Amino acid sequence: MFSKVKAFWDESRQEFKRVNWPTFSEATRLTTIVIVFSLAIALLLGVLDSGFTYLLGKFINV
């Protein structure tokens, strides 16, 4: 059992050495893109929610 765990950790360590990690500037740029995209989607969903709430209120109070 312990030999399998040790083999797993050894293989994981070797795999991490092969990973092509992004540079700091790439990570910063991609993080900024994700944050901006998330805020844009949140704004769009907020506008749609407000619009549908308004329309539903008008429809119910006819």
PDB file of N, CA, C and O in Angstrom, chain B, residues numbered from 101:
ATOM      1  N   MET B 101       0.832  -1.193   0.000  1.00  0.00           N
ATOM      2  CA  MET B 101       0.000   0.000   0.000  1.00  0.00           C
ATOM      3  C   MET B 101       0.874   1.254   0.000  1.00  0.00           C
ATOM      4  O   MET B 101       0.670   2.163  -0.805  1.00  0.00           O
ATOM      5  N   PHE B 102       1.865   1.295   0.925  1.00  0.00           N
ATOM      6  CA  PHE B 102       2.710   2.480   1.006  1.00  0.00           C
ATOM      7  C   PHE B 102       3.587   2.632  -0.226  1.00  0.00           C
ATOM      8  O   PHE B 102       3.944   3.750  -0.596  1.00  0.00           O
ATOM      9  N   SER B 103       3.933   1.542  -0.853  1.00  0.00           N
ATOM     10  CA  SER B 103       4.746   1.628  -2.065  1.00  0.00           C
ATOM     11  C   SER B 103       3.953   2.273  -3.198  1.00  0.00           C
ATOM     12  O   SER B 103       4.518   2.992  -4.022  1.00  0.00           O
ATOM     13  N   LYS B 104       2.638   2.016  -3.241  1.00  0.00           N
ATOM     14  CA  LYS B 104       1.797   2.649  -4.255  1.00  0.00           C
ATOM     15  C   LYS B 104       1.677   4.148  -4.005  1.00  0.00           C
ATOM     16  O   LYS B 104       1.697   4.942  -4.946  1.00  0.00           O
ATOM     17  N   VAL B 105       1.553   4.533  -2.739  1.00  0.00           N
ATOM     18  CA  VAL B 105       1.465   5.960  -2.397  1.00  0.00           C
ATOM     19  C   VAL B 105       2.764   6.653  -2.749  1.00  0.00           C
ATOM     20  O   VAL B 105       2.747   7.749  -3.310  1.00  0.00           O
ATOM     21  N   LYS B 106       3.905   6.028  -2.427  1.00  0.00           N
ATOM     22  CA  LYS B 106       5.202   6.611  -2.752  1.00  0.00           C
ATOM     23  C   LYS B 106       5.373   6.725  -4.262  1.00  0.00           C
ATOM     24  O   LYS B 106       5.884   7.732  -4.752  1.00  0.00           O
ATOM     25  N   ALA B 107       4.955   5.716  -4.994  1.00  0.00           N
ATOM     26  CA  ALA B 107       5.045   5.754  -6.457  1.00  0.00           C
ATOM     27  C   ALA B 107       4.175   6.873  -7.017  1.00  0.00           C
ATOM     28  O   ALA B 107       4.572   7.573  -7.948  1.00  0.00           O
ATOM     29  N   PHE B 108       2.992   7.034  -6.445  1.00  0.00           N
ATOM     30  CA  PHE B 108       2.099   8.111  -6.893  1.00  0.00           C
ATOM     31  C   PHE B 108       2.758   9.470  -6.691  1.00  0.00           C
ATOM     32  O   PHE B 108       2.749  10.300  -7.600  1.00  0.00           O
ATOM     33  N   TRP B 109       3.332   9.710  -5.505  1.00  0.00           N
ATOM     34  CA  TRP B 109       3.963  11.000  -5.233  1.00  0.00           C
ATOM     35  C   TRP B 109       5.187  11.225  -6.110  1.00  0.00           C
ATOM     36  O   TRP B 109       5.425  12.346  -6.561  1.00  0.00           O
ATOM     37  N   ASP B 110       5.955  10.190  -6.354  1.00  0.00           N
ATOM     38  CA  ASP B 110       7.125  10.315  -7.232  1.00  0.00           C
ATOM     39  C   ASP B 110       6.703  10.670  -8.655  1.00  0.00           C
ATOM     40  O   ASP B 110       7.298  11.545  -9.284  1.00  0.00           O
ATOM     41  N   GLU B 111       5.677   9.990  -9.157  1.00  0.00           N
ATOM     42  CA  GLU B 111       5.179  10.283 -10.500  1.00  0.00           C
ATOM     43  C   GLU B 111       4.575  11.680 -10.572  1.00  0.00           C
ATOM     44  O   GLU B 111       4.735  12.374 -11.576  1.00  0.00           O
ATOM     45  N   SER B 112       3.886  12.094  -9.518  1.00  0.00           N
ATOM     46  CA  SER B 112       3.302  13.438  -9.486  1.00  0.00           C
ATOM     47  C   SER B 112       4.392  14.494  -9.522  1.00  0.00           C
ATOM     48  O   SER B 112       4.268  15.487 -10.238  1.00  0.00           O
ATOM     49  N   ARG B 113       5.457  14.293  -8.758  1.00  0.00           N
ATOM     50  CA  ARG B 113       6.570  15.237  -8.730  1.00  0.00           C
ATOM     51  C   ARG B 113       7.223  15.340 -10.112  1.00  0.00           C
ATOM     52  O   ARG B 113       7.557  16.436 -10.563  1.00  0.00           O
ATOM     53  N   GLN B 114       7.400  14.214 -10.773  1.00  0.00           N
ATOM     54  CA  GLN B 114       7.978  14.214 -12.114  1.00  0.00           C
ATOM     55  C   GLN B 114       7.064  14.938 -13.103  1.00  0.00           C
ATOM     56  O   GLN B 114       7.538  15.660 -13.980  1.00  0.00           O
ATOM     57  N   GLU B 115       5.767  14.745 -12.958  1.00  0.00           N
ATOM     58  CA  GLU B 115       4.814  15.398 -13.856  1.00  0.00           C
ATOM     59  C   GLU B 115       4.823  16.913 -13.657  1.00  0.00           C
ATOM     60  O   GLU B 115       4.738  17.672 -14.623  1.00  0.00           O
ATOM     61  N   PHE B 116       4.926  17.350 -12.401  1.00  0.00           N
ATOM     62  CA  PHE B 116       4.973  18.784 -12.125  1.00  0.00           C
ATOM     63  C   PHE B 116       6.209  19.432 -12.733  1.00  0.00           C
ATOM     64  O   PHE B 116       6.172  20.605 -13.104  1.00  0.00           O
ATOM     65  N   LYS B 117       7.294  18.687 -12.837  1.00  0.00           N
ATOM     66  CA  LYS B 117       8.507  19.230 -13.455  1.00  0.00           C
ATOM     67  C   LYS B 117       8.325  19.432 -14.953  1.00  0.00           C
ATOM     68  O   LYS B 117       8.982  20.288 -15.545  1.00  0.00           O
ATOM     69  N   ARG B 118       7.444  18.658 -15.570  1.00  0.00           N
ATOM     70  CA  ARG B 118       7.209  18.756 -17.009  1.00  0.00           C
ATOM     71  C   ARG B 118       6.192  19.823 -17.383  1.00  0.00           C
ATOM     72  O   ARG B 118       6.069  20.170 -18.558  1.00  0.00           O
ATOM     73  N   VAL B 119       5.464  20.347 -16.407  1.00  0.00           N
ATOM     74  CA  VAL B 119       4.425  21.336 -16.681  1.00  0.00           C
ATOM     75  C   VAL B 119       5.071  22.624 -17.162  1.00  0.00           C
ATOM     76  O   VAL B 119       6.082  23.066 -16.618  1.00  0.00           O
ATOM     77  N   ASN B 120       4.478  23.217 -18.184  1.00  0.00           N
ATOM     78  CA  ASN B 120       4.944  24.498 -18.699  1.00  0.00           C
ATOM     79  C   ASN B 120       4.181  25.606 -17.956  1.00  0.00           C
ATOM     80  O   ASN B 120       3.100  26.014 -18.380  1.00  0.00           O
ATOM     81  N   TRP B 121       4.754  26.086 -16.845  1.00  0.00           N
ATOM     82  CA  TRP B 121       4.077  27.069 -16.014  1.00  0.00           C
ATOM     83  C   TRP B 121       4.095  28.435 -16.692  1.00  0.00           C
ATOM     84  O   TRP B 121       5.086  28.782 -17.334  1.00  0.00           O
ATOM     85  N   PRO B 122       3.014  29.225 -16.564  1.00  0.00           N
ATOM     86  CA  PRO B 122       2.999  30.553 -17.178  1.00  0.00           C
ATOM     87  C   PRO B 122       3.929  31.510 -16.427  1.00  0.00           C
ATOM     88  O   PRO B 122       4.202  31.339 -15.239  1.00  0.00           O
ATOM     89  N   THR B 123       4.401  32.514 -17.155  1.00  0.00           N
ATOM     90  CA  THR B 123       5.210  33.537 -16.510  1.00  0.00           C
ATOM     91  C   THR B 123       4.297  34.426 -15.675  1.00  0.00           C
ATOM     92  O   THR B 123       3.072  34.335 -15.760  1.00  0.00           O
ATOM     93  N   PHE B 124       4.915  35.288 -14.865  1.00  0.00           N
ATOM     94  CA  PHE B 124       4.119  36.172 -14.020  1.00  0.00           C
ATOM     95  C   PHE B 124       3.248  37.088 -14.872  1.00  0.00           C
ATOM     96  O   PHE B 124       2.081  37.310 -14.551  1.00  0.00           O
ATOM     97  N   SER B 125       3.811  37.624 -15.964  1.00  0.00           N
ATOM     98  CA  SER B 125       3.035  38.542 -16.809  1.00  0.00           C
ATOM     99  C   SER B 125       1.886  37.808 -17.510  1.00  0.00           C
ATOM    100  O   SER B 125       0.802  38.371 -17.667  1.00  0.00           O
ATOM    101  N   GLU B 126       2.109  36.566 -17.931  1.00  0.00           N
ATOM    102  CA  GLU B 126       1.027  35.790 -18.544  1.00  0.00           C
ATOM    103  C   GLU B 126      -0.072  35.505 -17.530  1.00  0.00           C
ATOM    104  O   GLU B 126      -1.256  35.640 -17.839  1.00  0.00           O
ATOM    105  N   ALA B 127       0.311  35.117 -16.333  1.00  0.00           N
ATOM    106  CA  ALA B 127      -0.676  34.819 -15.288  1.00  0.00           C
ATOM    107  C   ALA B 127      -1.473  36.068 -14.933  1.00  0.00           C
ATOM    108  O   ALA B 127      -2.688  35.999 -14.744  1.00  0.00           O
ATOM    109  N   THR B 128      -0.792  37.214 -14.842  1.00  0.00           N
ATOM    110  CA  THR B 128      -1.474  38.469 -14.528  1.00  0.00           C
ATOM    111  C   THR B 128      -2.457  38.841 -15.635  1.00  0.00           C
ATOM    112  O   THR B 128      -3.593  39.226 -15.358  1.00  0.00           O
ATOM    113  N   ARG B 129      -2.020  38.727 -16.883  1.00  0.00           N
ATOM    114  CA  ARG B 129      -2.872  39.077 -18.029  1.00  0.00           C
ATOM    115  C   ARG B 129      -4.097  38.164 -18.083  1.00  0.00           C
ATOM    116  O   ARG B 129      -5.218  38.643 -18.262  1.00  0.00           O
ATOM    117  N   LEU B 130      -3.893  36.867 -17.931  1.00  0.00           N
ATOM    118  CA  LEU B 130      -5.014  35.932 -17.998  1.00  0.00           C
ATOM    119  C   LEU B 130      -5.971  36.098 -16.818  1.00  0.00           C
ATOM    120  O   LEU B 130      -7.185  35.962 -16.975  1.00  0.00           O
ATOM    121  N   THR B 131      -5.426  36.391 -15.640  1.00  0.00           N
ATOM    122  CA  THR B 131      -6.278  36.641 -14.472  1.00  0.00           C
ATOM    123  C   THR B 131      -7.127  37.883 -14.686  1.00  0.00           C
ATOM    124  O   THR B 131      -8.309  37.897 -14.341  1.00  0.00           O
ATOM    125  N   THR B 132      -6.529  38.927 -15.255  1.00  0.00           N
ATOM    126  CA  THR B 132      -7.273  40.158 -15.544  1.00  0.00           C
ATOM    127  C   THR B 132      -8.393  39.889 -16.540  1.00  0.00           C
ATOM    128  O   THR B 132      -9.502  40.399 -16.383  1.00  0.00           O
ATOM    129  N   ILE B 133      -8.106  39.088 -17.564  1.00  0.00           N
ATOM    130  CA  ILE B 133      -9.139  38.747 -18.554  1.00  0.00           C
ATOM    131  C   ILE B 133     -10.290  38.006 -17.888  1.00  0.00           C
ATOM    132  O   ILE B 133     -11.452  38.294 -18.172  1.00  0.00           O
ATOM    133  N   VAL B 134      -9.989  37.064 -17.012  1.00  0.00           N
ATOM    134  CA  VAL B 134     -11.036  36.295 -16.334  1.00  0.00           C
ATOM    135  C   VAL B 134     -11.883  37.201 -15.441  1.00  0.00           C
ATOM    136  O   VAL B 134     -13.107  37.072 -15.412  1.00  0.00           O
ATOM    137  N   ILE B 135     -11.241  38.115 -14.714  1.00  0.00           N
ATOM    138  CA  ILE B 135     -11.976  39.020 -13.825  1.00  0.00           C
ATOM    139  C   ILE B 135     -12.880  39.946 -14.630  1.00  0.00           C
ATOM    140  O   ILE B 135     -14.045  40.131 -14.278  1.00  0.00           O
ATOM    141  N   VAL B 136     -12.354  40.531 -15.709  1.00  0.00           N
ATOM    142  CA  VAL B 136     -13.150  41.445 -16.542  1.00  0.00           C
ATOM    143  C   VAL B 136     -14.318  40.694 -17.176  1.00  0.00           C
ATOM    144  O   VAL B 136     -15.442  41.196 -17.188  1.00  0.00           O
ATOM    145  N   PHE B 137     -14.066  39.511 -17.697  1.00  0.00           N
ATOM    146  CA  PHE B 137     -15.128  38.714 -18.306  1.00  0.00           C
ATOM    147  C   PHE B 137     -16.199  38.361 -17.274  1.00  0.00           C
ATOM    148  O   PHE B 137     -17.391  38.429 -17.576  1.00  0.00           O
ATOM    149  N   SER B 138     -15.792  37.989 -16.067  1.00  0.00           N
ATOM    150  CA  SER B 138     -16.744  37.646 -15.011  1.00  0.00           C
ATOM    151  C   SER B 138     -17.602  38.842 -14.625  1.00  0.00           C
ATOM    152  O   SER B 138     -18.810  38.710 -14.429  1.00  0.00           O
ATOM    153  N   LEU B 139     -16.972  40.020 -14.514  1.00  0.00           N
ATOM    154  CA  LEU B 139     -17.731  41.229 -14.186  1.00  0.00           C
ATOM    155  C   LEU B 139     -18.705  41.593 -15.307  1.00  0.00           C
ATOM    156  O   LEU B 139     -19.822  42.033 -15.039  1.00  0.00           O
ATOM    157  N   ALA B 140     -18.287  41.412 -16.557  1.00  0.00           N
ATOM    158  CA  ALA B 140     -19.170  41.712 -17.684  1.00  0.00           C
ATOM    159  C   ALA B 140     -20.380  40.775 -17.687  1.00  0.00           C
ATOM    160  O   ALA B 140     -21.507  41.218 -17.911  1.00  0.00           O
ATOM    161  N   ILE B 141     -20.156  39.511 -17.445  1.00  0.00           N
ATOM    162  CA  ILE B 141     -21.267  38.543 -17.392  1.00  0.00           C
ATOM    163  C   ILE B 141     -22.188  38.857 -16.217  1.00  0.00           C
ATOM    164  O   ILE B 141     -23.409  38.771 -16.346  1.00  0.00           O
ATOM    165  N   ALA B 142     -21.607  39.222 -15.063  1.00  0.00           N
ATOM    166  CA  ALA B 142     -22.421  39.573 -13.896  1.00  0.00           C
ATOM    167  C   ALA B 142     -23.280  40.807 -14.196  1.00  0.00           C
ATOM    168  O   ALA B 142     -24.452  40.858 -13.823  1.00  0.00           O
ATOM    169  N   LEU B 143     -22.695  41.791 -14.867  1.00  0.00           N
ATOM    170  CA  LEU B 143     -23.457  42.992 -15.234  1.00  0.00           C
ATOM    171  C   LEU B 143     -24.578  42.640 -16.203  1.00  0.00           C
ATOM    172  O   LEU B 143     -25.706  43.105 -16.041  1.00  0.00           O
ATOM    173  N   LEU B 144     -24.277  41.828 -17.204  1.00  0.00           N
ATOM    174  CA  LEU B 144     -25.296  41.415 -18.174  1.00  0.00           C
ATOM    175  C   LEU B 144     -26.435  40.668 -17.478  1.00  0.00           C
ATOM    176  O   LEU B 144     -27.607  40.948 -17.731  1.00  0.00           O
ATOM    177  N   LEU B 145     -26.096  39.727 -16.610  1.00  0.00           N
ATOM    178  CA  LEU B 145     -27.138  38.985 -15.902  1.00  0.00           C
ATOM    179  C   LEU B 145     -27.943  39.876 -14.967  1.00  0.00           C
ATOM    180  O   LEU B 145     -29.149  39.685 -14.813  1.00  0.00           O
ATOM    181  N   GLY B 146     -27.283  40.852 -14.341  1.00  0.00           N
ATOM    182  CA  GLY B 146     -28.007  41.791 -13.488  1.00  0.00           C
ATOM    183  C   GLY B 146     -28.991  42.640 -14.270  1.00  0.00           C
ATOM    184  O   GLY B 146     -30.112  42.876 -13.818  1.00  0.00           O
ATOM    185  N   VAL B 147     -28.574  43.100 -15.449  1.00  0.00           N
ATOM    186  CA  VAL B 147     -29.467  43.895 -16.299  1.00  0.00           C
ATOM    187  C   VAL B 147     -30.639  43.042 -16.775  1.00  0.00           C
ATOM    188  O   VAL B 147     -31.788  43.481 -16.737  1.00  0.00           O
ATOM    189  N   LEU B 148     -30.347  41.833 -17.220  1.00  0.00           N
ATOM    190  CA  LEU B 148     -31.432  40.940 -17.662  1.00  0.00           C
ATOM    191  C   LEU B 148     -32.396  40.622 -16.521  1.00  0.00           C
ATOM    192  O   LEU B 148     -33.610  40.597 -16.726  1.00  0.00           O
ATOM    193  N   ASP B 149     -31.874  40.383 -15.337  1.00  0.00           N
ATOM    194  CA  ASP B 149     -32.719  40.079 -14.181  1.00  0.00           C
ATOM    195  C   ASP B 149     -33.615  41.272 -13.849  1.00  0.00           C
ATOM    196  O   ASP B 149     -34.809  41.114 -13.594  1.00  0.00           O
ATOM    197  N   SER B 150     -33.029  42.454 -13.855  1.00  0.00           N
ATOM    198  CA  SER B 150     -33.830  43.653 -13.574  1.00  0.00           C
ATOM    199  C   SER B 150     -34.901  43.851 -14.636  1.00  0.00           C
ATOM    200  O   SER B 150     -36.039  44.201 -14.323  1.00  0.00           O
ATOM    201  N   GLY B 151     -34.538  43.628 -15.881  1.00  0.00           N
ATOM    202  CA  GLY B 151     -35.519  43.783 -16.964  1.00  0.00           C
ATOM    203  C   GLY B 151     -36.645  42.785 -16.853  1.00  0.00           C
ATOM    204  O   GLY B 151     -37.813  43.151 -16.989  1.00  0.00           O
ATOM    205  N   PHE B 152     -36.316  41.527 -16.608  1.00  0.00           N
ATOM    206  CA  PHE B 152     -37.360  40.515 -16.475  1.00  0.00           C
ATOM    207  C   PHE B 152     -38.221  40.748 -15.238  1.00  0.00           C
ATOM    208  O   PHE B 152     -39.424  40.489 -15.265  1.00  0.00           O
ATOM    209  N   THR B 153     -37.624  41.228 -14.165  1.00  0.00           N
ATOM    210  CA  THR B 153     -38.392  41.544 -12.956  1.00  0.00           C
ATOM    211  C   THR B 153     -39.367  42.684 -13.228  1.00  0.00           C
ATOM    212  O   THR B 153     -40.517  42.642 -12.791  1.00  0.00           O
ATOM    213  N   TYR B 154     -38.912  43.681 -13.937  1.00  0.00           N
ATOM    214  CA  TYR B 154     -39.774  44.817 -14.303  1.00  0.00           C
ATOM    215  C   TYR B 154     -40.926  44.345 -15.183  1.00  0.00           C
ATOM    216  O   TYR B 154     -42.083  44.689 -14.941  1.00  0.00           O
ATOM    217  N   LEU B 155     -40.598  43.548 -16.214  1.00  0.00           N
ATOM    218  CA  LEU B 155     -41.648  43.057 -17.116  1.00  0.00           C
ATOM    219  C   LEU B 155     -42.633  42.152 -16.388  1.00  0.00           C
ATOM    220  O   LEU B 155     -43.836  42.230 -16.637  1.00  0.00           O
ATOM    221  N   LEU B 156     -42.156  41.314 -15.514  1.00  0.00           N
ATOM    222  CA  LEU B 156     -43.051  40.441 -14.749  1.00  0.00           C
ATOM    223  C   LEU B 156     -43.958  41.263 -13.837  1.00  0.00           C
ATOM    224  O   LEU B 156     -45.138  40.951 -13.680  1.00  0.00           O
ATOM    225  N   GLY B 157     -43.402  42.307 -13.243  1.00  0.00           N
ATOM    226  CA  GLY B 157     -44.227  43.185 -12.402  1.00  0.00           C
ATOM    227  C   GLY B 157     -45.308  43.872 -13.216  1.00  0.00           C
ATOM    228  O   GLY B 157     -46.443  44.005 -12.757  1.00  0.00           O
ATOM    229  N   LYS B 158     -44.967  44.308 -14.414  1.00  0.00           N
ATOM    230  CA  LYS B 158     -45.971  44.946 -15.280  1.00  0.00           C
ATOM    231  C   LYS B 158     -47.027  43.925 -15.714  1.00  0.00           C
ATOM    232  O   LYS B 158     -48.212  44.250 -15.791  1.00  0.00           O
ATOM    233  N   PHE B 159     -46.601  42.709 -15.995  1.00  0.00           N
ATOM    234  CA  PHE B 159     -47.516  41.675 -16.456  1.00  0.00           C
ATOM    235  C   PHE B 159     -48.492  41.264 -15.355  1.00  0.00           C
ATOM    236  O   PHE B 159     -49.678  41.067 -15.621  1.00  0.00           O
ATOM    237  N   ILE B 160     -47.999  41.134 -14.119  1.00  0.00           N
ATOM    238  CA  ILE B 160     -48.842  40.705 -13.007  1.00  0.00           C
ATOM    239  C   ILE B 160     -49.821  41.812 -12.588  1.00  0.00           C
ATOM    240  O   ILE B 160     -50.964  41.532 -12.226  1.00  0.00           O
ATOM    241  N   ASN B 161     -49.369  43.050 -12.641  1.00  0.00           N
ATOM    242  CA  ASN B 161     -50.196  44.168 -12.179  1.00  0.00           C
ATOM    243  C   ASN B 161     -51.015  44.790 -13.300  1.00  0.00           C
ATOM    244  O   ASN B 161     -51.327  45.980 -13.249  1.00  0.00           O
ATOM    245  N   VAL B 162     -51.367  44.001 -14.313  1.00  0.00           N
ATOM    246  CA  VAL B 162     -52.135  44.520 -15.452  1.00  0.00           C
ATOM    247  C   VAL B 162     -53.484  44.940 -15.048  1.00  0.00           C
ATOM    248  O   VAL B 162     -54.263  45.401 -15.883  1.00  0.00           O
TER     249      VAL B 162
END
